């Protein structure tokens, strides 16, 4: 399991995950950007987009599970 140290911002943490496979790293970066838009830009996601986002997160979890060694 990968956890963000409290001293890192979400973007700093995302940047620290460059060791992940390229596609997973790109997904993390996109998700982090979306987080910032929602959290600080007051953007809202319609229910259909929320469902797609949940699917993306599920696929990301599957993609990074074998590459994480702890």
Predicted model as a PDB file, atoms N, CA, C, CB and O in Angstrom, pLDDT in the B-factor column:
MODEL        1                                                                  
ATOM      1  N   UNK A   1       0.838  -1.170   0.000  1.00 77.00           N  
ATOM      2  CA  UNK A   1       0.000   0.000   0.000  1.00 77.00           C  
ATOM      3  C   UNK A   1       0.891   1.245   0.000  1.00 77.00           C  
ATOM      4  CB  UNK A   1      -0.958  -0.009   1.215  1.00 77.00           C  
ATOM      5  O   UNK A   1       1.902   1.311   0.700  1.00 77.00           O  
ATOM      6  N   UNK A   2       0.492   2.208  -0.792  1.00 86.00           N  
ATOM      7  CA  UNK A   2       1.225   3.465  -0.892  1.00 86.00           C  
ATOM      8  C   UNK A   2       0.466   4.507  -0.082  1.00 86.00           C  
ATOM      9  CB  UNK A   2       1.398   3.917  -2.387  1.00 86.00           C  
ATOM     10  O   UNK A   2      -0.744   4.671  -0.240  1.00 86.00           O  
ATOM     11  N   UNK A   3       1.184   5.203   0.782  1.00 90.00           N  
ATOM     12  CA  UNK A   3       0.561   6.246   1.610  1.00 90.00           C  
ATOM     13  C   UNK A   3       1.312   7.555   1.443  1.00 90.00           C  
ATOM     14  CB  UNK A   3       0.534   5.829   3.103  1.00 90.00           C  
ATOM     15  O   UNK A   3       2.535   7.584   1.301  1.00 90.00           O  
ATOM     16  N   UNK A   4       0.544   8.639   1.464  1.00 94.00           N  
ATOM     17  CA  UNK A   4       1.142   9.974   1.338  1.00 94.00           C  
ATOM     18  C   UNK A   4       1.635  10.451   2.696  1.00 94.00           C  
ATOM     19  CB  UNK A   4       0.124  10.984   0.749  1.00 94.00           C  
ATOM     20  O   UNK A   4       0.855  10.531   3.646  1.00 94.00           O  
ATOM     21  N   UNK A   5       2.920  10.767   2.797  1.00 95.00           N  
ATOM     22  CA  UNK A   5       3.403  11.388   4.032  1.00 95.00           C  
ATOM     23  C   UNK A   5       2.708  12.730   4.227  1.00 95.00           C  
ATOM     24  CB  UNK A   5       4.948  11.571   3.999  1.00 95.00           C  
ATOM     25  O   UNK A   5       2.473  13.454   3.260  1.00 95.00           O  
ATOM     26  N   UNK A   6       2.382  13.059   5.452  1.00 95.00           N  
ATOM     27  CA  UNK A   6       1.616  14.279   5.732  1.00 95.00           C  
ATOM     28  C   UNK A   6       2.341  15.551   5.313  1.00 95.00           C  
ATOM     29  CB  UNK A   6       1.294  14.352   7.200  1.00 95.00           C  
ATOM     30  O   UNK A   6       1.698  16.570   5.061  1.00 95.00           O  
ATOM     31  N   UNK A   7       3.653  15.510   5.234  1.00 97.00           N  
ATOM     32  CA  UNK A   7       4.385  16.731   4.883  1.00 97.00           C  
ATOM     33  C   UNK A   7       4.369  17.026   3.381  1.00 97.00           C  
ATOM     34  CB  UNK A   7       5.819  16.619   5.359  1.00 97.00           C  
ATOM     35  O   UNK A   7       4.825  18.090   2.961  1.00 97.00           O  
ATOM     36  N   UNK A   8       3.853  16.107   2.569  1.00 97.00           N  
ATOM     37  CA  UNK A   8       3.783  16.322   1.124  1.00 97.00           C  
ATOM     38  C   UNK A   8       2.382  16.762   0.713  1.00 97.00           C  
ATOM     39  CB  UNK A   8       4.183  15.044   0.367  1.00 97.00           C  
ATOM     40  O   UNK A   8       1.388  16.234   1.212  1.00 97.00           O  
ATOM     41  N   UNK A   9       2.308  17.721  -0.190  1.00 97.00           N  
ATOM     42  CA  UNK A   9       1.019  18.076  -0.774  1.00 97.00           C  
ATOM     43  C   UNK A   9       0.592  16.927  -1.687  1.00 97.00           C  
ATOM     44  CB  UNK A   9       1.096  19.440  -1.563  1.00 97.00           C  
ATOM     45  O   UNK A   9       1.418  16.084  -2.039  1.00 97.00           O  
ATOM     46  N   UNK A  10      -0.671  16.881  -2.073  1.00 96.00           N  
ATOM     47  CA  UNK A  10      -1.077  15.826  -3.004  1.00 96.00           C  
ATOM     48  C   UNK A  10      -0.250  15.824  -4.296  1.00 96.00           C  
ATOM     49  CB  UNK A  10      -2.549  15.982  -3.344  1.00 96.00           C  
ATOM     50  O   UNK A  10       0.104  14.757  -4.797  1.00 96.00           O  
ATOM     51  N   UNK A  11       0.059  17.006  -4.838  1.00 96.00           N  
ATOM     52  CA  UNK A  11       0.836  17.047  -6.083  1.00 96.00           C  
ATOM     53  C   UNK A  11       2.279  16.603  -5.860  1.00 96.00           C  
ATOM     54  CB  UNK A  11       0.813  18.458  -6.675  1.00 96.00           C  
ATOM     55  O   UNK A  11       2.846  15.901  -6.698  1.00 96.00           O  
ATOM     56  N   UNK A  12       2.868  17.000  -4.753  1.00 97.00           N  
ATOM     57  CA  UNK A  12       4.230  16.542  -4.448  1.00 97.00           C  
ATOM     58  C   UNK A  12       4.261  15.023  -4.310  1.00 97.00           C  
ATOM     59  CB  UNK A  12       4.753  17.206  -3.152  1.00 97.00           C  
ATOM     60  O   UNK A  12       5.186  14.359  -4.776  1.00 97.00           O  
ATOM     61  N   UNK A  13       3.242  14.498  -3.669  1.00 97.00           N  
ATOM     62  CA  UNK A  13       3.162  13.045  -3.518  1.00 97.00           C  
ATOM     63  C   UNK A  13       3.003  12.373  -4.877  1.00 97.00           C  
ATOM     64  CB  UNK A  13       1.992  12.660  -2.593  1.00 97.00           C  
ATOM     65  O   UNK A  13       3.678  11.386  -5.170  1.00 97.00           O  
ATOM     66  N   UNK A  14       2.112  12.906  -5.703  1.00 96.00           N  
ATOM     67  CA  UNK A  14       1.929  12.338  -7.045  1.00 96.00           C  
ATOM     68  C   UNK A  14       3.246  12.340  -7.811  1.00 96.00           C  
ATOM     69  CB  UNK A  14       0.857  13.125  -7.829  1.00 96.00           C  
ATOM     70  O   UNK A  14       3.583  11.361  -8.477  1.00 96.00           O  
ATOM     71  N   UNK A  15       3.984  13.429  -7.717  1.00 96.00           N  
ATOM     72  CA  UNK A  15       5.275  13.515  -8.405  1.00 96.00           C  
ATOM     73  C   UNK A  15       6.277  12.485  -7.877  1.00 96.00           C  
ATOM     74  CB  UNK A  15       5.854  14.919  -8.255  1.00 96.00           C  
ATOM     75  O   UNK A  15       7.153  12.031  -8.612  1.00 96.00           O  
ATOM     76  N   UNK A  16       6.142  12.123  -6.612  1.00 96.00           N  
ATOM     77  CA  UNK A  16       7.079  11.154  -6.021  1.00 96.00           C  
ATOM     78  C   UNK A  16       6.823   9.729  -6.491  1.00 96.00           C  
ATOM     79  CB  UNK A  16       6.993  11.207  -4.508  1.00 96.00           C  
ATOM     80  O   UNK A  16       7.612   8.831  -6.200  1.00 96.00           O  
ATOM     81  N   UNK A  17       5.744   9.515  -7.205  1.00 95.00           N  
ATOM     82  CA  UNK A  17       5.384   8.168  -7.657  1.00 95.00           C  
ATOM     83  C   UNK A  17       5.882   7.855  -9.065  1.00 95.00           C  
ATOM     84  CB  UNK A  17       3.887   7.998  -7.610  1.00 95.00           C  
ATOM     85  O   UNK A  17       5.328   6.996  -9.750  1.00 95.00           O  
ATOM     86  N   UNK A  18       6.914   8.545  -9.484  1.00 95.00           N  
ATOM     87  CA  UNK A  18       7.455   8.349 -10.831  1.00 95.00           C  
ATOM     88  C   UNK A  18       7.968   6.937 -11.059  1.00 95.00           C  
ATOM     89  CB  UNK A  18       8.566   9.332 -11.088  1.00 95.00           C  
ATOM     90  O   UNK A  18       8.192   6.543 -12.203  1.00 95.00           O  
ATOM     91  N   UNK A  19       8.159   6.172  -9.999  1.00 93.00           N  
ATOM     92  CA  UNK A  19       8.625   4.789 -10.129  1.00 93.00           C  
ATOM     93  C   UNK A  19       7.533   3.854 -10.650  1.00 93.00           C  
ATOM     94  CB  UNK A  19       9.132   4.283  -8.787  1.00 93.00           C  
ATOM     95  O   UNK A  19       7.822   2.736 -11.076  1.00 93.00           O  
ATOM     96  N   UNK A  20       6.280   4.311 -10.617  1.00 92.00           N  
ATOM     97  CA  UNK A  20       5.175   3.484 -11.118  1.00 92.00           C  
ATOM     98  C   UNK A  20       5.276   3.337 -12.633  1.00 92.00           C  
ATOM     99  CB  UNK A  20       3.805   4.100 -10.726  1.00 92.00           C  
ATOM    100  O   UNK A  20       5.916   4.152 -13.298  1.00 92.00           O  
ATOM    101  N   UNK A  21       4.643   2.298 -13.179  1.00 91.00           N  
ATOM    102  CA  UNK A  21       4.587   2.206 -14.648  1.00 91.00           C  
ATOM    103  C   UNK A  21       4.015   3.498 -15.229  1.00 91.00           C  
ATOM    104  CB  UNK A  21       3.727   0.984 -15.096  1.00 91.00           C  
ATOM    105  O   UNK A  21       3.174   4.144 -14.604  1.00 91.00           O  
ATOM    106  N   UNK A  22       4.465   3.867 -16.405  1.00 94.00           N  
ATOM    107  CA  UNK A  22       4.128   5.155 -17.009  1.00 94.00           C  
ATOM    108  C   UNK A  22       2.628   5.432 -17.039  1.00 94.00           C  
ATOM    109  CB  UNK A  22       4.672   5.213 -18.408  1.00 94.00           C  
ATOM    110  O   UNK A  22       2.197   6.533 -16.695  1.00 94.00           O  
ATOM    111  N   UNK A  23       1.836   4.456 -17.443  1.00 93.00           N  
ATOM    112  CA  UNK A  23       0.390   4.671 -17.540  1.00 93.00           C  
ATOM    113  C   UNK A  23      -0.214   4.931 -16.157  1.00 93.00           C  
ATOM    114  CB  UNK A  23      -0.293   3.453 -18.199  1.00 93.00           C  
ATOM    115  O   UNK A  23      -1.077   5.797 -16.011  1.00 93.00           O  
ATOM    116  N   UNK A  24       0.231   4.190 -15.149  1.00 93.00           N  
ATOM    117  CA  UNK A  24      -0.270   4.382 -13.787  1.00 93.00           C  
ATOM    118  C   UNK A  24       0.140   5.761 -13.266  1.00 93.00           C  
ATOM    119  CB  UNK A  24       0.259   3.269 -12.847  1.00 93.00           C  
ATOM    120  O   UNK A  24      -0.666   6.461 -12.653  1.00 93.00           O  
ATOM    121  N   UNK A  25       1.380   6.143 -13.509  1.00 95.00           N  
ATOM    122  CA  UNK A  25       1.861   7.455 -13.063  1.00 95.00           C  
ATOM    123  C   UNK A  25       1.049   8.574 -13.719  1.00 95.00           C  
ATOM    124  CB  UNK A  25       3.365   7.621 -13.392  1.00 95.00           C  
ATOM    125  O   UNK A  25       0.673   9.540 -13.054  1.00 95.00           O  
ATOM    126  N   UNK A  26       0.783   8.447 -15.006  1.00 95.00           N  
ATOM    127  CA  UNK A  26      -0.013   9.460 -15.717  1.00 95.00           C  
ATOM    128  C   UNK A  26      -1.428   9.537 -15.150  1.00 95.00           C  
ATOM    129  CB  UNK A  26      -0.068   9.144 -17.227  1.00 95.00           C  
ATOM    130  O   UNK A  26      -1.995  10.623 -15.028  1.00 95.00           O  
ATOM    131  N   UNK A  27      -1.991   8.393 -14.806  1.00 95.00           N  
ATOM    132  CA  UNK A  27      -3.328   8.365 -14.221  1.00 95.00           C  
ATOM    133  C   UNK A  27      -3.337   9.053 -12.867  1.00 95.00           C  
ATOM    134  CB  UNK A  27      -3.826   6.927 -14.084  1.00 95.00           C  
ATOM    135  O   UNK A  27      -4.252   9.818 -12.564  1.00 95.00           O  
ATOM    136  N   UNK A  28      -2.327   8.785 -12.052  1.00 95.00           N  
ATOM    137  CA  UNK A  28      -2.229   9.431 -10.742  1.00 95.00           C  
ATOM    138  C   UNK A  28      -2.138  10.945 -10.909  1.00 95.00           C  
ATOM    139  CB  UNK A  28      -1.004   8.899  -9.959  1.00 95.00           C  
ATOM    140  O   UNK A  28      -2.790  11.694 -10.180  1.00 95.00           O  
ATOM    141  N   UNK A  29      -1.345  11.387 -11.850  1.00 96.00           N  
ATOM    142  CA  UNK A  29      -1.214  12.835 -12.087  1.00 96.00           C  
ATOM    143  C   UNK A  29      -2.548  13.451 -12.515  1.00 96.00           C  
ATOM    144  CB  UNK A  29      -0.142  13.107 -13.164  1.00 96.00           C  
ATOM    145  O   UNK A  29      -2.932  14.516 -12.031  1.00 96.00           O  
ATOM    146  N   UNK A  30      -3.252  12.769 -13.429  1.00 94.00           N  
ATOM    147  CA  UNK A  30      -4.556  13.279 -13.878  1.00 94.00           C  
ATOM    148  C   UNK A  30      -5.561  13.308 -12.723  1.00 94.00           C  
ATOM    149  CB  UNK A  30      -5.105  12.414 -15.034  1.00 94.00           C  
ATOM    150  O   UNK A  30      -6.317  14.269 -12.582  1.00 94.00           O  
ATOM    151  N   UNK A  31      -5.568  12.264 -11.903  1.00 95.00           N  
ATOM    152  CA  UNK A  31      -6.473  12.224 -10.755  1.00 95.00           C  
ATOM    153  C   UNK A  31      -6.148  13.337  -9.761  1.00 95.00           C  
ATOM    154  CB  UNK A  31      -6.396  10.858 -10.060  1.00 95.00           C  
ATOM    155  O   UNK A  31      -7.048  13.951  -9.189  1.00 95.00           O  
ATOM    156  N   UNK A  32      -4.876  13.587  -9.564  1.00 96.00           N  
ATOM    157  CA  UNK A  32      -4.464  14.643  -8.642  1.00 96.00           C  
ATOM    158  C   UNK A  32      -4.892  16.007  -9.168  1.00 96.00           C  
ATOM    159  CB  UNK A  32      -2.942  14.609  -8.425  1.00 96.00           C  
ATOM    160  O   UNK A  32      -5.369  16.846  -8.404  1.00 96.00           O  
ATOM    161  N   UNK A  33      -4.724  16.230 -10.456  1.00 94.00           N  
ATOM    162  CA  UNK A  33      -5.186  17.490 -11.052  1.00 94.00           C  
ATOM    163  C   UNK A  33      -6.693  17.645 -10.890  1.00 94.00           C  
ATOM    164  CB  UNK A  33      -4.807  17.554 -12.543  1.00 94.00           C  
ATOM    165  O   UNK A  33      -7.176  18.737 -10.589  1.00 94.00           O  
ATOM    166  N   UNK A  34      -7.435  16.564 -11.087  1.00 93.00           N  
ATOM    167  CA  UNK A  34      -8.877  16.604 -10.916  1.00 93.00           C  
ATOM    168  C   UNK A  34      -9.235  16.891  -9.456  1.00 93.00           C  
ATOM    169  CB  UNK A  34      -9.508  15.280 -11.374  1.00 93.00           C  
ATOM    170  O   UNK A  34     -10.159  17.654  -9.178  1.00 93.00           O  
ATOM    171  N   UNK A  35      -8.501  16.279  -8.532  1.00 92.00           N  
ATOM    172  CA  UNK A  35      -8.712  16.560  -7.106  1.00 92.00           C  
ATOM    173  C   UNK A  35      -8.575  18.055  -6.835  1.00 92.00           C  
ATOM    174  CB  UNK A  35      -7.707  15.764  -6.236  1.00 92.00           C  
ATOM    175  O   UNK A  35      -9.415  18.647  -6.156  1.00 92.00           O  
ATOM    176  N   UNK A  36      -7.515  18.665  -7.368  1.00 94.00           N  
ATOM    177  CA  UNK A  36      -7.303  20.097  -7.154  1.00 94.00           C  
ATOM    178  C   UNK A  36      -8.454  20.910  -7.745  1.00 94.00           C  
ATOM    179  CB  UNK A  36      -5.967  20.542  -7.775  1.00 94.00           C  
ATOM    180  O   UNK A  36      -8.889  21.886  -7.135  1.00 94.00           O  
ATOM    181  N   UNK A  37      -8.950  20.527  -8.913  1.00 92.00           N  
ATOM    182  CA  UNK A  37     -10.061  21.256  -9.529  1.00 92.00           C  
ATOM    183  C   UNK A  37     -11.319  21.175  -8.674  1.00 92.00           C  
ATOM    184  CB  UNK A  37     -10.347  20.710 -10.928  1.00 92.00           C  
ATOM    185  O   UNK A  37     -12.058  22.151  -8.548  1.00 92.00           O  
ATOM    186  N   UNK A  38     -11.554  20.008  -8.088  1.00 91.00           N  
ATOM    187  CA  UNK A  38     -12.747  19.823  -7.262  1.00 91.00           C  
ATOM    188  C   UNK A  38     -12.569  20.510  -5.913  1.00 91.00           C  
ATOM    189  CB  UNK A  38     -13.045  18.323  -7.064  1.00 91.00           C  
ATOM    190  O   UNK A  38     -13.458  21.221  -5.445  1.00 91.00           O  
ATOM    191  N   UNK A  39     -11.433  20.294  -5.303  1.00 92.00           N  
ATOM    192  CA  UNK A  39     -11.198  20.802  -3.940  1.00 92.00           C  
ATOM    193  C   UNK A  39     -11.046  22.317  -3.904  1.00 92.00           C  
ATOM    194  CB  UNK A  39      -9.955  20.155  -3.347  1.00 92.00           C  
ATOM    195  O   UNK A  39     -11.604  22.978  -3.028  1.00 92.00           O  
ATOM    196  N   UNK A  40     -10.299  22.864  -4.841  1.00 92.00           N  
ATOM    197  CA  UNK A  40      -9.987  24.289  -4.789  1.00 92.00           C  
ATOM    198  C   UNK A  40     -10.691  25.113  -5.868  1.00 92.00           C  
ATOM    199  CB  UNK A  40      -8.508  24.478  -4.910  1.00 92.00           C  
ATOM    200  O   UNK A  40     -10.834  26.328  -5.732  1.00 92.00           O  
ATOM    201  N   UNK A  41     -11.124  24.456  -6.924  1.00 92.00           N  
ATOM    202  CA  UNK A  41     -11.801  25.164  -8.006  1.00 92.00           C  
ATOM    203  C   UNK A  41     -13.303  25.065  -7.936  1.00 92.00           C  
ATOM    204  CB  UNK A  41     -11.340  24.646  -9.318  1.00 92.00           C  
ATOM    205  O   UNK A  41     -14.018  25.609  -8.777  1.00 92.00           O  
ATOM    206  N   UNK A  42     -13.775  24.363  -6.923  1.00 86.00           N  
ATOM    207  CA  UNK A  42     -15.215  24.208  -6.705  1.00 86.00           C  
ATOM    208  C   UNK A  42     -15.918  23.574  -7.893  1.00 86.00           C  
ATOM    209  CB  UNK A  42     -15.841  25.548  -6.406  1.00 86.00           C  
ATOM    210  O   UNK A  42     -17.091  23.843  -8.152  1.00 86.00           O  
ATOM    211  N   UNK A  43     -15.202  22.746  -8.598  1.00 89.00           N  
ATOM    212  CA  UNK A  43     -15.795  22.017  -9.709  1.00 89.00           C  
ATOM    213  C   UNK A  43     -16.599  20.855  -9.150  1.00 89.00           C  
ATOM    214  CB  UNK A  43     -14.706  21.517 -10.702  1.00 89.00           C  
ATOM    215  O   UNK A  43     -16.215  20.249  -8.149  1.00 89.00           O  
ATOM    216  N   UNK A  44     -17.704  20.549  -9.791  1.00 90.00           N  
ATOM    217  CA  UNK A  44     -18.525  19.412  -9.382  1.00 90.00           C  
ATOM    218  C   UNK A  44     -18.555  18.399 -10.511  1.00 90.00           C  
ATOM    219  CB  UNK A  44     -19.964  19.861  -9.005  1.00 90.00           C  
ATOM    220  O   UNK A  44     -18.526  18.756 -11.689  1.00 90.00           O  
ATOM    221  N   UNK A  45     -18.612  17.127 -10.132  1.00 90.00           N  
ATOM    222  CA  UNK A  45     -18.679  16.067 -11.123  1.00 90.00           C  
ATOM    223  C   UNK A  45     -20.088  15.504 -11.178  1.00 90.00           C  
ATOM    224  CB  UNK A  45     -17.663  14.957 -10.809  1.00 90.00           C  
ATOM    225  O   UNK A  45     -20.660  15.168 -10.141  1.00 90.00           O  
ATOM    226  N   UNK A  46     -20.650  15.397 -12.365  1.00 92.00           N  
ATOM    227  CA  UNK A  46     -21.963  14.769 -12.476  1.00 92.00           C  
ATOM    228  C   UNK A  46     -21.858  13.280 -12.117  1.00 92.00           C  
ATOM    229  CB  UNK A  46     -22.537  14.949 -13.910  1.00 92.00           C  
ATOM    230  O   UNK A  46     -20.772  12.705 -12.192  1.00 92.00           O  
ATOM    231  N   UNK A  47     -22.966  12.658 -11.730  1.00 93.00           N  
ATOM    232  CA  UNK A  47     -22.939  11.253 -11.309  1.00 93.00           C  
ATOM    233  C   UNK A  47     -22.280  10.304 -12.324  1.00 93.00           C  
ATOM    234  CB  UNK A  47     -24.343  10.791 -11.046  1.00 93.00           C  
ATOM    235  O   UNK A  47     -21.563   9.385 -11.928  1.00 93.00           O  
ATOM    236  N   UNK A  48     -22.512  10.513 -13.599  1.00 93.00           N  
ATOM    237  CA  UNK A  48     -21.902   9.633 -14.607  1.00 93.00           C  
ATOM    238  C   UNK A  48     -20.381   9.744 -14.572  1.00 93.00           C  
ATOM    239  CB  UNK A  48     -22.424   9.979 -16.019  1.00 93.00           C  
ATOM    240  O   UNK A  48     -19.681   8.741 -14.712  1.00 93.00           O  
ATOM    241  N   UNK A  49     -19.879  10.938 -14.388  1.00 92.00           N  
ATOM    242  CA  UNK A  49     -18.424  11.148 -14.316  1.00 92.00           C  
ATOM    243  C   UNK A  49     -17.861  10.555 -13.026  1.00 92.00           C  
ATOM    244  CB  UNK A  49     -18.085  12.658 -14.401  1.00 92.00           C  
ATOM    245  O   UNK A  49     -16.745  10.034 -13.019  1.00 92.00           O  
ATOM    246  N   UNK A  50     -18.619  10.630 -11.947  1.00 93.00           N  
ATOM    247  CA  UNK A  50     -18.204  10.024 -10.688  1.00 93.00           C  
ATOM    248  C   UNK A  50     -18.054   8.523 -10.839  1.00 93.00           C  
ATOM    249  CB  UNK A  50     -19.203  10.344  -9.580  1.00 93.00           C  
ATOM    250  O   UNK A  50     -17.114   7.931 -10.310  1.00 93.00           O  
ATOM    251  N   UNK A  51     -18.981   7.908 -11.561  1.00 94.00           N  
ATOM    252  CA  UNK A  51     -18.923   6.453 -11.790  1.00 94.00           C  
ATOM    253  C   UNK A  51     -17.691   6.095 -12.618  1.00 94.00           C  
ATOM    254  CB  UNK A  51     -20.209   5.957 -12.506  1.00 94.00           C  
ATOM    255  O   UNK A  51     -16.988   5.135 -12.303  1.00 94.00           O  
ATOM    256  N   UNK A  52     -17.428   6.860 -13.667  1.00 93.00           N  
ATOM    257  CA  UNK A  52     -16.224   6.611 -14.488  1.00 93.00           C  
ATOM    258  C   UNK A  52     -14.969   6.782 -13.656  1.00 93.00           C  
ATOM    259  CB  UNK A  52     -16.180   7.561 -15.707  1.00 93.00           C  
ATOM    260  O   UNK A  52     -14.019   6.009 -13.790  1.00 93.00           O  
ATOM    261  N   UNK A  53     -14.959   7.789 -12.798  1.00 94.00           N  
ATOM    262  CA  UNK A  53     -13.817   8.033 -11.928  1.00 94.00           C  
ATOM    263  C   UNK A  53     -13.586   6.845 -10.992  1.00 94.00           C  
ATOM    264  CB  UNK A  53     -14.028   9.321 -11.117  1.00 94.00           C  
ATOM    265  O   UNK A  53     -12.442   6.448 -10.773  1.00 94.00           O  
ATOM    266  N   UNK A  54     -14.642   6.285 -10.449  1.00 94.00           N  
ATOM    267  CA  UNK A  54     -14.522   5.108  -9.585  1.00 94.00           C  
ATOM    268  C   UNK A  54     -13.916   3.939 -10.354  1.00 94.00           C  
ATOM    269  CB  UNK A  54     -15.898   4.714  -9.011  1.00 94.00           C  
ATOM    270  O   UNK A  54     -13.111   3.186  -9.807  1.00 94.00           O  
ATOM    271  N   UNK A  55     -14.297   3.783 -11.614  1.00 94.00           N  
ATOM    272  CA  UNK A  55     -13.728   2.713 -12.446  1.00 94.00           C  
ATOM    273  C   UNK A  55     -12.244   2.951 -12.709  1.00 94.00           C  
ATOM    274  CB  UNK A  55     -14.487   2.607 -13.781  1.00 94.00           C  
ATOM    275  O   UNK A  55     -11.451   2.010 -12.681  1.00 94.00           O  
ATOM    276  N   UNK A  56     -11.868   4.186 -12.961  1.00 94.00           N  
ATOM    277  CA  UNK A  56     -10.457   4.521 -13.190  1.00 94.00           C  
ATOM    278  C   UNK A  56      -9.634   4.195 -11.949  1.00 94.00           C  
ATOM    279  CB  UNK A  56     -10.300   6.018 -13.563  1.00 94.00           C  
ATOM    280  O   UNK A  56      -8.550   3.621 -12.047  1.00 94.00           O  
ATOM    281  N   UNK A  57     -10.151   4.562 -10.795  1.00 94.00           N  
ATOM    282  CA  UNK A  57      -9.440   4.300  -9.540  1.00 94.00           C  
ATOM    283  C   UNK A  57      -9.308   2.796  -9.306  1.00 94.00           C  
ATOM    284  CB  UNK A  57     -10.172   4.965  -8.350  1.00 94.00           C  
ATOM    285  O   UNK A  57      -8.255   2.327  -8.873  1.00 94.00           O  
ATOM    286  N   UNK A  58     -10.350   2.051  -9.583  1.00 94.00           N  
ATOM    287  CA  UNK A  58     -10.295   0.595  -9.432  1.00 94.00           C  
ATOM    288  C   UNK A  58      -9.240  -0.025 -10.346  1.00 94.00           C  
ATOM    289  CB  UNK A  58     -11.664  -0.020  -9.727  1.00 94.00           C  
ATOM    290  O   UNK A  58      -8.472  -0.890  -9.923  1.00 94.00           O  
ATOM    291  N   UNK A  59      -9.209   0.422 -11.598  1.00 92.00           N  
ATOM    292  CA  UNK A  59      -8.200  -0.100 -12.543  1.00 92.00           C  
ATOM    293  C   UNK A  59      -6.795   0.294 -12.109  1.00 92.00           C  
ATOM    294  CB  UNK A  59      -8.471   0.420 -13.974  1.00 92.00           C  
ATOM    295  O   UNK A  59      -5.855  -0.486 -12.261  1.00 92.00           O  
ATOM    296  N   UNK A  60      -6.644   1.502 -11.568  1.00 92.00           N  
ATOM    297  CA  UNK A  60      -5.340   1.951 -11.092  1.00 92.00           C  
ATOM    298  C   UNK A  60      -4.871   1.079  -9.930  1.00 92.00           C  
ATOM    299  CB  UNK A  60      -5.398   3.431 -10.665  1.00 92.00           C  
ATOM    300  O   UNK A  60      -3.706   0.685  -9.879  1.00 92.00           O  
ATOM    301  N   UNK A  61      -5.766   0.780  -9.007  1.00 90.00           N  
ATOM    302  CA  UNK A  61      -5.406  -0.082  -7.879  1.00 90.00           C  
ATOM    303  C   UNK A  61      -4.918  -1.436  -8.370  1.00 90.00           C  
ATOM    304  CB  UNK A  61      -6.602  -0.262  -6.932  1.00 90.00           C  
ATOM    305  O   UNK A  61      -3.927  -1.966  -7.867  1.00 90.00           O  
ATOM    306  N   UNK A  62      -5.605  -1.988  -9.338  1.00 88.00           N  
ATOM    307  CA  UNK A  62      -5.197  -3.273  -9.904  1.00 88.00           C  
ATOM    308  C   UNK A  62      -3.855  -3.161 -10.598  1.00 88.00           C  
ATOM    309  CB  UNK A  62      -6.248  -3.786 -10.880  1.00 88.00           C  
ATOM    310  O   UNK A  62      -3.021  -4.060 -10.484  1.00 88.00           O  
ATOM    311  N   UNK A  63      -3.635  -2.073 -11.315  1.00 86.00           N  
ATOM    312  CA  UNK A  63      -2.391  -1.903 -12.071  1.00 86.00           C  
ATOM    313  C   UNK A  63      -1.173  -1.751 -11.181  1.00 86.00           C  
ATOM    314  CB  UNK A  63      -2.497  -0.708 -12.971  1.00 86.00           C  
ATOM    315  O   UNK A  63      -0.094  -2.236 -11.524  1.00 86.00           O  
ATOM    316  N   UNK A  64      -1.324  -1.087 -10.047  1.00 86.00           N  
ATOM    317  CA  UNK A  64      -0.143  -0.835  -9.211  1.00 86.00           C  
ATOM    318  C   UNK A  64       0.076  -1.900  -8.145  1.00 86.00           C  
ATOM    319  CB  UNK A  64      -0.266   0.510  -8.547  1.00 86.00           C  
ATOM    320  O   UNK A  64       1.167  -1.977  -7.580  1.00 86.00           O  
ATOM    321  N   UNK A  65      -0.902  -2.703  -7.862  1.00 82.00           N  
ATOM    322  CA  UNK A  65      -0.751  -3.714  -6.799  1.00 82.00           C  
ATOM    323  C   UNK A  65       0.464  -4.613  -6.989  1.00 82.00           C  
ATOM    324  CB  UNK A  65      -1.992  -4.572  -6.730  1.00 82.00           C  
ATOM    325  O   UNK A  65       1.218  -4.798  -6.034  1.00 82.00           O  
ATOM    326  N   UNK A  66       0.695  -5.185  -8.175  1.00 64.00           N  
ATOM    327  CA  UNK A  66       1.871  -6.068  -8.311  1.00 64.00           C  
ATOM    328  C   UNK A  66       3.203  -5.319  -8.280  1.00 64.00           C  
ATOM    329  CB  UNK A  66       1.775  -6.849  -9.604  1.00 64.00           C  
ATOM    330  O   UNK A  66       4.236  -5.913  -7.969  1.00 64.00           O  
ATOM    331  N   UNK A  67       3.193  -4.022  -8.599  1.00 53.00           N  
ATOM    332  CA  UNK A  67       4.459  -3.305  -8.682  1.00 53.00           C  
ATOM    333  C   UNK A  67       4.873  -2.669  -7.348  1.00 53.00           C  
ATOM    334  CB  UNK A  67       4.367  -2.238  -9.746  1.00 53.00           C  
ATOM    335  O   UNK A  67       5.962  -2.105  -7.239  1.00 53.00           O  
ATOM    336  N   UNK A  68       4.012  -2.760  -6.347  1.00 51.00           N  
ATOM    337  CA  UNK A  68       4.324  -2.194  -5.048  1.00 51.00           C  
ATOM    338  C   UNK A  68       4.857  -3.303  -4.142  1.00 51.00           C  
ATOM    339  CB  UNK A  68       3.073  -1.512  -4.423  1.00 51.00           C  
ATOM    340  O   UNK A  68       4.200  -4.322  -3.929  1.00 51.00           O  
ATOM    341  N   UNK A  69       6.043  -3.086  -3.623  1.00 47.00           N  
ATOM    342  CA  UNK A  69       6.634  -4.087  -2.738  1.00 47.00           C  
ATOM    343  C   UNK A  69       6.874  -3.474  -1.379  1.00 47.00           C  
ATOM    344  CB  UNK A  69       7.948  -4.644  -3.321  1.00 47.00           C  
ATOM    345  O   UNK A  69       7.671  -2.547  -1.237  1.00 47.00           O  
ATOM    346  N   UNK A  70       6.185  -3.992  -0.383  1.00 43.00           N  
ATOM    347  CA  UNK A  70       6.362  -3.500   0.987  1.00 43.00           C  
ATOM    348  C   UNK A  70       6.228  -4.644   1.930  1.00 43.00           C  
ATOM    349  CB  UNK A  70       5.352  -2.398   1.336  1.00 43.00           C  
ATOM    350  O   UNK A  70       6.341  -4.461   3.142  1.00 43.00           O  
TER     351      UNK A  70                                                      
ENDMDL                                                                          
END                                                                             
